[in-house]
Amino acid sequence: MAQASSAKVKVKNITQVALAVHDVQMVAANYWNMLGIGPWDIYEVKPPTLYDRTYHGKPGNFTYWLALTMAGQVQLELAQPISGDNVYSDFMAEHGEGLHHVAFTVDDINETTQTMNKEGFPTLMSGGFSDGGFAYYDTLGPLKVTLEAFQVPEAMPPPMTRYP
């Protein structure tokens, strides 16, 4: 019989793998043309859909583009920073483009964030998104990757474009 973990946050599924990139449309085209992964829904993430933004515990003022598609059971996300201080620009300044985070879904982003912070994982960036929300946690030291918790909104807004 498997032993139960004493972890306060129990991740049942990794639902997303995300890359920080300079050009979501070019990288989406590369995945489509080289690997057949797609089609991609491309979103501009900005107010008013994006609200209550924070960056390292202070009010945030960032916008970015996301390209999303499914690759089997896991969503692949491409994130391109557009403006403001944000975790994607920070990552690319230090590491260049590449694997930025893995994500898991939660029922309550606020409760998850309180627990993660209490357990020693500060919030790097967060925001409300439609009627859901997201938060990135500083788990790089012990887990070797940033984790994102995502509360899925009831309905996603329509993408600004699609590739192809």
Buried (B, 14 or more C-beta within 10 A) or exposed (E): EEEEEEEEBEBEEBBBBBBBBEBBBEBBBBBBEEEEBBEBBBBBBBEEBBEEBBBEEEEBEBBBBBBBBEBEEBBBBBBBBBEBBBBBBBBBEEEEBEEBBBBBBBEEBEEBBEBBBEEEBEBBBBBBBBEBBBBBBBBBEEEEEBBBBBBBBEEBEEBEEBBE
